[in-house]
Amino acid sequence: MAVTLLVAAGAMAATTYRWVDSQGVVHYSDTPQPGAEQIQIIPAQTYRAPPAPPTASAPASEPVAPPAYVSCEITQPAAEQSYFAPESLRVAVGLNPGLRPGDVVAVTLDGDGLTAEQGDPLQFAVSQPERGAHTLRAVVRDAGGRMVCSASAVTFYVQRPSVLSPDSPARGR
């Protein structure tokens, strides 16, 4: 870069001449020509960035915080599990390590939030689940509301007897 600056500085100091030939073409040169006029060229504006501030490195004595959770998963029900006419269904979330103070587990069933059972923030109940396929999702949020862990979605199935079948217990014989 220093060489380029020296060359540029030398070019700015050179005398420049301008003339027009018989064809009307304008020429510039650092050599005087008959009928040429000496011109003053304004040097180009330049900018030099200030030096970058030194990067701050963490002191060696300051420990690096480990990730919040090594794993989080929906442990119950199992993925692709089928249930026949359940009265209720238990949903369980497993965390490693366990739930930290201030963190909250949020579980949704088909997009609707479930409420944790009193006394156990990792257990949820679904009362009278509808017939069909259902998807459970679980996330852990810290006290600031930031998601710190997300479990893979689990799909399970509920089967119920049809009221249209003559032998169905749902007909109320």
PyMOL commands that set and color helices and strands:
alter all, ss='L'
color gray80, all
select helices_A, chain A and resi 2-13+169-171
alter helices_A, ss='H'
color red, helices_A
select strands_A, chain A and resi 16-20+26-29+37-39+71-76+82-84+88-96+104-109+112-113+116-117+120-127+132-141+147-150+154-159
alter strands_A, ss='S'
color yellow, strands_A
deselect
rebuild
show_as cartoon
